[in-house]
Amino acid sequence: MTSEDAPAPASVEPTADLGSYYGTHEGRSAYARETSAGNWQVKVHDPTNRLAGHDGWMMLGTGWPTLSDARAATGMR
């Protein structure tokens, strides 16, 4: 196989930088992250809550278009 026969490298689209924010919610650690452009979710670390996952994080909500909206809807500081 010669270099002329080698496939051309695939073009890669640059990914957008997604945001994240650490804060608090009712005295517990909280984390907001942008899962895709314009889609924020908020989790709170509450290992004593039976609804929390194996890692102790519980989803408060998802689908907000901005960090400000996500913080306002969940009471995250």
C-alpha positions, 0 to 999 in steps of 0.5 A, spaced: 500 500 500 502 506 497 501 513 501 497 514 495 492 509 496 491 511 504 485 514 506 484 521 507 483 523 514 476 524 516 475 531 517 473 533 525 468 538 526 470 543 532 466 542 538 463 547 542 466 549 549 460 547 554 459 551 560 459 548 568 458 551 574 459 549 582 455 552 587 450 550 593 443 548 593 440 548 600 447 547 604 449 542 599 454 542 593 450 543 587 453 542 580 450 545 573 453 543 566 451 544 559 450 538 556 449 541 549 449 548 547 443 551 550 441 545 554 443 546 562 442 541 567 443 541 575 445 536 580 445 536 587 450 532 592 445 528 597 447 521 598 442 521 604 436 522 599 434 515 597 433 518 590 440 519 589 444 515 584 450 510 586 455 516 587 450 521 591 448 526 586 441 527 584 438 530 578 434 537 580 432 538 573 434 539 566 433 543 559 434 550 561 437 554 555 441 558 560 445 558 566 441 563 569 435 560 568 437 553 571 439 557 577 433 561 578 429 555 577 432 550 582 434 555 587 442 554 586 447 559 589 
